[in-house]
């Protein structure tokens, strides 16, 4: 197998920018230049304008309701929970999206498919559009960080305005906002593929990081997995040498909200990590690690998600695995 090396970045981009964009390739339906996009949250804007989110993780209180019917809403909401949870109730207009739909293979695979053009086309059919903001909600502590995986994937593909609903879909319901069991049909959009390559790590990047003091490997699996347990059928138990363990669930408080910035920074320092380092984050299949990478981005830290993660690493006997800490 030939691996492509696309990380670490040549230079650290300012927070909130989209560095090193590939030539644009668009998928989906054409947009009329004069069309007005009516938002789910906020006021209407022309199709040529798009306001970003104030931060990666947004609070329900920051979202103005405005869920009136419209011909082309400015914000598409993606619900990353399991379909059963979606059917029991979801944000009106939200589209159900499963991370497993967007991976290469089925069993023990977390890597994105090679055909990213088809991936962008599929997301466009779900309503992802260059002129609509994207809001992803998930299960918070009741999930595996699926909302982070979907948000990371869309951001990696080049969308400039993606956010995660802090506290998950339940935070919306708990705030007294409407929930529905009615599934609205998606409104197909035009999603332009512009790879934000600094957000993704490949196996050669991880190999190179083993000997690079400026790059830190962060393992966000459970302590048991880090020590050698294989509850999700990895080929070998243990972790990648030099990786530091900070479990995904520790990033969230009891209500499923992302912890405050000072708490997260203290956690990183407590396990010997510095915010000045570049991070490659991994888990089993690149889901929990995608959430963690989005969280690090919120802190202004350069982080890439190794989406192939430990399923792929442990399956290659030429790559080292250890059960020792540090």
VMD Tcl script that draws the C-alpha trace (Angstrom):
set ca {
  {0.00 0.00 0.00}
  {1.25 3.45 -0.90}
  {0.57 6.08 1.75}
  {0.27 9.79 1.03}
  {2.01 12.21 3.35}
  {0.10 15.47 3.81}
  {0.92 16.57 7.35}
  {2.39 18.35 9.34}
  {1.56 21.77 7.90}
  {4.25 23.86 6.25}
  {3.28 26.73 8.50}
  {0.79 27.25 11.29}
  {-2.20 29.12 9.87}
  {-3.93 31.79 11.92}
  {-6.90 30.52 13.85}
  {-10.07 30.46 11.78}
  {-8.39 30.38 8.38}
  {-8.49 27.62 5.77}
  {-4.86 27.11 4.63}
  {-3.45 25.55 1.48}
  {-6.69 25.11 -0.40}
  {-6.80 22.83 -3.39}
  {-8.30 24.00 -6.71}
  {-12.06 24.11 -6.33}
  {-14.32 21.34 -7.60}
  {-18.06 21.87 -7.06}
  {-20.84 19.32 -6.66}
  {-24.59 19.70 -6.33}
  {-27.23 21.97 -7.85}
  {-26.44 25.43 -9.31}
  {-27.40 28.48 -7.21}
  {-29.03 31.53 -8.75}
  {-26.85 34.57 -8.13}
  {-29.80 36.63 -6.97}
  {-31.27 33.99 -4.62}
  {-31.64 34.91 -0.98}
  {-30.80 32.35 1.66}
  {-33.11 32.46 4.67}
  {-31.40 31.17 7.80}
  {-32.54 28.76 10.43}
  {-30.72 30.97 12.93}
  {-30.53 34.74 12.33}
  {-31.40 37.05 9.45}
  {-31.47 36.48 5.71}
  {-28.37 37.13 3.62}
  {-27.51 37.05 -0.09}
  {-26.25 33.81 -1.57}
  {-22.84 35.40 -2.08}
  {-22.28 35.96 1.67}
  {-21.67 33.53 4.48}
  {-21.04 34.40 8.09}
  {-18.96 31.91 10.04}
  {-19.65 30.68 13.53}
  {-18.21 32.55 16.53}
  {-16.45 29.39 17.70}
  {-16.20 25.66 17.02}
  {-18.52 24.62 19.86}
  {-21.61 26.83 20.04}
  {-24.20 27.05 22.81}
  {-27.96 26.79 22.31}
  {-28.31 30.27 23.82}
  {-26.16 31.68 20.99}
  {-28.61 30.48 18.35}
  {-31.60 32.61 17.50}
  {-34.53 30.36 16.74}
  {-36.18 31.46 13.48}
  {-37.24 28.00 12.31}
  {-39.93 29.32 9.98}
  {-40.35 27.60 6.66}
  {-38.19 28.90 3.82}
  {-37.15 27.92 0.33}
  {-33.40 27.82 1.01}
  {-32.33 27.92 4.69}
  {-28.90 29.41 5.38}
  {-27.97 26.79 8.00}
  {-28.09 23.05 7.49}
  {-28.35 20.98 10.66}
  {-26.85 17.48 10.67}
  {-27.79 15.00 13.40}
  {-24.92 12.54 13.88}
  {-26.67 10.29 16.42}
  {-27.84 6.78 15.64}
  {-30.98 6.61 13.54}
  {-33.04 5.29 16.46}
  {-32.28 8.38 18.53}
  {-33.03 10.63 15.55}
  {-36.44 9.01 15.03}
  {-37.38 9.58 18.68}
  {-36.90 13.32 18.23}
  {-34.60 15.81 16.56}
  {-34.16 19.50 15.73}
  {-36.73 20.47 13.08}
  {-35.21 20.27 9.63}
  {-32.14 18.30 10.79}
  {-30.82 15.61 8.49}
  {-29.75 12.25 9.91}
  {-26.15 11.43 8.99}
  {-24.11 8.39 10.04}
  {-20.32 8.61 10.11}
  {-20.09 4.99 8.92}
  {-21.56 6.07 5.59}
  {-18.38 8.04 4.92}
  {-15.56 5.56 5.44}
  {-13.51 3.19 3.33}
  {-14.80 -0.33 3.92}
  {-17.02 -1.68 6.66}
  {-15.35 -3.73 9.37}
  {-12.50 -2.24 11.41}
  {-12.14 0.76 9.14}
  {-12.28 4.44 10.03}
  {-10.37 5.92 7.09}
  {-12.16 8.31 4.75}
  {-12.83 6.87 1.29}
  {-10.35 7.63 -1.45}
  {-13.02 9.16 -3.68}
  {-13.42 12.51 -1.97}
  {-15.30 13.89 -4.96}
  {-18.12 11.42 -4.36}
  {-17.97 12.23 -0.66}
  {-18.51 15.94 -1.38}
  {-21.34 15.06 -3.76}
  {-23.07 12.93 -1.11}
  {-22.78 15.72 1.46}
  {-24.21 18.17 -1.05}
  {-27.25 15.92 -1.41}
  {-27.72 16.17 2.37}
  {-27.81 19.96 2.10}
  {-24.19 20.94 2.73}
  {-23.63 24.03 0.62}
  {-20.94 26.67 0.18}
  {-23.46 29.35 1.19}
  {-24.97 27.63 4.21}
  {-23.44 27.28 7.60}
  {-23.26 23.73 8.97}
  {-24.32 22.87 12.53}
  {-23.69 19.31 13.73}
  {-25.25 17.81 16.84}
  {-24.64 14.42 18.38}
  {-25.00 12.36 21.52}
  {-22.34 14.13 23.64}
  {-21.55 11.74 26.52}
  {-24.02 9.21 25.09}
  {-22.05 8.90 21.87}
  {-18.53 8.41 20.55}
  {-17.90 11.91 19.28}
  {-19.70 11.29 16.01}
  {-20.60 14.97 15.76}
  {-16.90 15.79 15.90}
  {-16.17 13.28 13.14}
  {-18.79 14.78 10.83}
  {-17.70 18.35 11.58}
  {-14.01 17.50 11.11}
  {-14.73 15.72 7.82}
  {-16.69 18.63 6.37}
  {-14.06 21.12 7.53}
  {-11.28 18.96 6.02}
  {-13.14 18.93 2.71}
  {-13.04 22.72 2.77}
  {-16.25 24.12 4.22}
  {-15.50 27.45 5.95}
  {-18.35 27.52 8.48}
  {-18.85 24.36 10.52}
  {-19.79 24.21 14.21}
  {-20.77 21.62 16.80}
  {-23.71 22.08 19.17}
  {-22.15 21.91 22.62}
  {-23.94 19.40 24.82}
  {-25.37 17.52 21.87}
  {-28.89 17.39 20.50}
  {-30.30 16.96 24.00}
  {-28.99 20.40 24.95}
  {-31.44 21.80 22.41}
  {-34.36 19.93 23.95}
  {-33.30 20.80 27.50}
  {-33.31 24.48 26.56}
  {-36.99 24.20 25.63}
  {-36.38 24.37 21.90}
  {-38.72 22.36 19.65}
  {-38.09 18.71 18.86}
  {-39.92 16.77 16.17}
  {-40.24 13.20 14.91}
  {-40.97 14.38 11.38}
  {-38.06 13.96 8.98}
  {-37.80 16.86 6.54}
  {-36.55 16.10 3.02}
  {-33.01 17.40 2.39}
  {-32.46 20.41 0.15}
  {-29.53 19.57 -2.11}
  {-26.69 22.07 -2.10}
  {-23.47 22.89 -3.90}
  {-20.40 21.88 -1.91}
  {-17.05 22.95 -3.34}
  {-14.19 20.57 -2.57}
  {-11.19 22.52 -1.21}
  {-9.04 20.17 0.86}
  {-7.81 21.65 4.12}
  {-4.92 19.20 4.28}
  {-3.47 20.35 7.60}
  {-6.41 18.77 9.42}
  {-5.65 15.18 8.41}
  {-2.74 12.85 9.17}
  {-1.71 9.70 7.30}
  {0.34 6.75 8.51}
  {3.70 8.15 7.27}
  {3.00 11.33 9.22}
  {2.55 9.29 12.38}
  {5.73 7.33 11.67}
  {7.63 10.60 11.21}
  {6.17 11.94 14.48}
  {7.81 9.11 16.42}
  {11.16 10.86 15.95}
  {9.91 14.48 15.96}
  {9.91 16.24 19.32}
  {7.75 19.01 17.88}
  {4.85 16.67 17.15}
  {2.89 14.98 19.92}
  {0.75 11.88 19.47}
  {-2.45 12.01 21.52}
  {-4.41 8.80 22.16}
  {-7.98 9.58 23.25}
  {-9.15 6.00 23.78}
  {-9.95 4.66 27.22}
  {-7.10 3.86 29.63}
  {-7.91 0.18 29.21}
  {-7.49 0.35 25.44}
  {-4.29 2.34 25.82}
  {-2.94 -0.39 28.13}
  {-3.75 -3.23 25.73}
  {-7.46 -4.08 25.79}
  {-9.07 -4.61 22.37}
  {-12.85 -4.21 22.89}
  {-13.28 -3.06 19.28}
  {-11.21 -5.85 17.74}
  {-7.98 -4.07 16.91}
  {-5.44 -6.53 15.49}
  {-3.02 -5.87 18.36}
  {-3.42 -4.39 21.81}
  {-1.56 -1.38 23.19}
  {-0.81 2.02 21.70}
  {1.54 3.82 19.35}
  {4.93 4.51 20.99}
  {5.36 8.03 22.44}
  {1.59 8.59 22.48}
  {0.07 10.19 25.57}
  {-3.36 9.10 26.77}
  {-6.16 11.59 27.48}
  {-9.53 9.78 27.24}
  {-12.24 11.36 25.14}
  {-14.86 11.38 27.90}
  {-12.59 13.44 30.16}
  {-12.95 16.30 27.69}
  {-16.64 16.59 28.60}
  {-18.30 17.59 31.85}
  {-21.15 15.69 33.50}
  {-23.72 17.37 31.24}
  {-21.84 16.50 28.07}
  {-20.51 20.01 27.50}
  {-16.92 20.59 26.45}
  {-14.92 21.66 29.48}
  {-13.77 25.25 29.87}
  {-10.59 26.28 28.09}
  {-8.58 26.62 31.30}
  {-9.65 23.13 32.40}
  {-8.65 21.58 29.09}
  {-5.32 23.39 29.09}
  {-4.65 22.14 32.63}
  {-5.47 18.58 31.53}
  {-2.99 18.81 28.67}
  {-0.28 20.14 30.95}
  {-1.02 17.46 33.57}
  {-0.13 14.71 31.09}
  {2.97 16.54 29.89}
  {1.60 18.15 26.74}
  {2.24 21.68 25.55}
  {-0.15 23.81 23.53}
  {2.88 24.98 21.52}
  {3.29 21.52 20.02}
  {1.56 20.18 16.94}
  {-0.75 17.27 17.65}
  {-1.73 14.13 15.79}
  {-4.78 12.65 17.47}
  {-5.97 9.06 17.11}
  {-8.39 6.58 18.64}
  {-9.71 3.30 17.24}
  {-11.38 4.48 14.05}
  {-10.86 8.24 13.92}
  {-14.16 9.24 15.54}
  {-13.31 10.18 19.13}
  {-10.05 11.62 17.82}
  {-11.90 13.85 15.34}
  {-13.91 15.32 18.22}
  {-10.69 15.89 20.18}
  {-9.04 17.52 17.16}
  {-11.98 19.92 16.88}
  {-11.64 20.69 20.59}
  {-7.93 21.41 20.20}
  {-8.75 23.69 17.29}
  {-11.07 25.59 19.62}
  {-8.04 26.17 21.88}
  {-6.01 27.49 18.96}
  {-3.82 24.36 18.80}
  {-2.64 22.86 15.52}
  {-4.09 19.34 15.40}
  {-4.57 16.71 12.72}
  {-6.90 13.72 12.97}
  {-5.40 10.34 12.06}
  {-8.67 8.97 10.70}
  {-7.28 5.51 9.91}
  {-6.25 5.38 13.58}
  {-5.40 2.27 15.58}
  {-7.47 -0.12 13.49}
  {-5.11 0.52 10.57}
  {-1.93 0.94 12.63}
  {-2.36 -2.29 14.61}
  {-3.16 -4.25 11.44}
  {0.28 -3.48 9.97}
  {2.80 -5.74 11.71}
  {5.67 -3.58 10.46}
  {4.51 -0.71 12.70}
  {5.44 -0.64 16.39}
  {2.94 -1.07 19.24}
  {3.67 -0.90 22.96}
  {1.86 -1.24 26.26}
  {4.31 0.99 28.12}
  {3.19 4.45 29.16}
  {4.77 7.54 27.61}
}
mol new
graphics top color blue
foreach p $ca { graphics top sphere $p radius 0.5 }
foreach p [lrange $ca 0 end-1] q [lrange $ca 1 end] { graphics top cylinder $p $q radius 0.2 }
display resetview
